[in-house]
Amino acid sequence: MEKRMVFWNTTPRHTRRDALKGLAGLAVAVGVLPLAPLAAVAADSSRNILIAYFSHTGNTRTVAEMIHAAVGGDMFEIRAAEPYPSEHSATERRARKEWEDNARPALAIEFPVDMSAYDAIFIGYPNWFRTTPMIVRTFLEQFGFAGKTLVPFCTHGGNGLADSPRDIAQSCPQATLVEGFAVRGSRAAKAQDDVLAWLQEKNFLTR
Ligand SMILES: Cc1cc2nc3c(=O)[nH]c(=O)nc-3n(C[C@H](O)[C@H](O)[C@H](O)COP(=O)(O)O)c2cc1C
């Protein structure tokens, strides 16, 4: 089967040619899976936890479901009003443009849930261009999460959380940020032990 090699060049367009000369190796193969629709699910309203996530090819959703199985709470899928295309290069083009423009794409649903009900919000996303997808920034800024605890987790192709904690803090300056969790997208399905260890370390496993 053909494997697609993708370069996530996070250099602005005007210096890209120079940067490409010295690009050491951010070449990551990704599989492109169809985006399965998933509605917001109220799993356990007795807990004050929300697990909000964006996932284009399913890796981050896999981790979100592991977290949910461990800590309970409610789950919410962040979706763009204009869905990202299933074709990889079209998504890459659009995502790159949003990142370069520091855009805030519109959310599919403006007020999905009553955020005041939650104390801790897990926020999951794929690493796109060394940070969160811009649609995640729209979500964060729409709600602000002042006084809340934000718990980031991401899947990636080699860069880990990269700049995303810094950028989340910038979007939500009045939230408390917990040290996040990162796993390669290709390992997401095998990440359960690591997820549980991280949740334990951050005192989310009370049962
Ligand atoms: C547009 C785009 C940009 C990406 N940029 C990066 C990057 O800069 N660094 C990285 O490690 N992975 C990058 N990736 C890889 C994804 O983070 C990785 O495949 C992730 O597991 C996808 O998660 P998902 O299945 O939840 O969408 C990028 C993927 C896409 C589609």
The ligand as an SDF file (V2000), in Angstrom:
LIG
                    3D

 31 33  0  0  0  0  0  0  0  0999 V2000
   -2.3000   19.2580    8.5980 C   0  0  0  0  0  0  0  0  0  0  0  0
   -1.4440   18.3850    9.4860 C   0  0  0  0  0  0  0  0  0  0  0  0
   -0.3400   18.9180   10.1270 C   0  0  0  0  0  0  0  0  0  0  0  0
    0.4530   18.1280   10.9730 C   0  0  0  0  0  0  0  0  0  0  0  0
    1.5310   18.6950   11.5860 N   0  0  0  0  0  0  0  0  0  0  0  0
    2.2850   17.9370   12.4270 C   0  0  0  0  0  0  0  0  0  0  0  0
    3.4220   18.5110   13.0840 C   0  0  0  0  0  0  0  0  0  0  0  0
    3.7860   19.6740   12.9070 O   0  0  0  0  0  0  0  0  0  0  0  0
    4.1080   17.7290   13.9360 N   0  0  0  0  0  0  0  0  0  0  0  0
    3.7630   16.4330   14.1890 C   0  0  0  0  0  0  0  0  0  0  0  0
    4.4200   15.7860   14.9850 O   0  0  0  0  0  0  0  0  0  0  0  0
    2.7010   15.8650   13.5750 N   0  0  0  0  0  0  0  0  0  0  0  0
    1.9530   16.5840   12.7060 C   0  0  0  0  0  0  0  0  0  0  0  0
    0.8610   16.0170   12.0760 N   0  0  0  0  0  0  0  0  0  0  0  0
    0.5240   14.6080   12.3670 C   0  0  0  0  0  0  0  0  0  0  0  0
   -0.6450   14.4740   13.3160 C   0  0  0  0  0  0  0  0  0  0  0  0
   -0.4200   15.2070   14.5100 O   0  0  0  0  0  0  0  0  0  0  0  0
   -0.8700   13.0100   13.6970 C   0  0  0  0  0  0  0  0  0  0  0  0
   -1.0490   12.2270   12.5530 O   0  0  0  0  0  0  0  0  0  0  0  0
   -2.0580   12.8690   14.6570 C   0  0  0  0  0  0  0  0  0  0  0  0
   -1.9680   11.6310   15.3380 O   0  0  0  0  0  0  0  0  0  0  0  0
   -3.4030   12.9290   13.9430 C   0  0  0  0  0  0  0  0  0  0  0  0
   -4.4080   12.8610   14.9070 O   0  0  0  0  0  0  0  0  0  0  0  0
   -5.9460   12.6050   14.5610 P   0  0  0  0  0  0  0  0  0  0  0  0
   -6.0120   11.2040   13.9620 O   0  0  0  0  0  0  0  0  0  0  0  0
   -6.6400   12.6890   15.8540 O   0  0  0  0  0  0  0  0  0  0  0  0
   -6.3770   13.6370   13.5760 O   0  0  0  0  0  0  0  0  0  0  0  0
    0.1000   16.7690   11.2000 C   0  0  0  0  0  0  0  0  0  0  0  0
   -1.0250   16.2300   10.5340 C   0  0  0  0  0  0  0  0  0  0  0  0
   -1.7860   17.0210    9.6820 C   0  0  0  0  0  0  0  0  0  0  0  0
   -2.9880   16.4330    8.9860 C   0  0  0  0  0  0  0  0  0  0  0  0
  1  2  1  0
  2  3  1  0
  2 30  2  0
  3  4  2  0
  4  5  1  0
  4 28  1  0
  5  6  2  0
  6  7  1  0
  6 13  1  0
  7  8  2  0
  7  9  1  0
  9 10  1  0
 10 11  2  0
 10 12  1  0
 12 13  2  0
 13 14  1  0
 14 15  1  0
 14 28  1  0
 15 16  1  0
 16 17  1  0
 16 18  1  0
 18 19  1  0
 18 20  1  0
 20 21  1  0
 20 22  1  0
 22 23  1  0
 23 24  1  0
 24 25  2  0
 24 26  1  0
 24 27  1  0
 28 29  2  0
 29 30  1  0
 30 31  1  0
M  END
$$$$
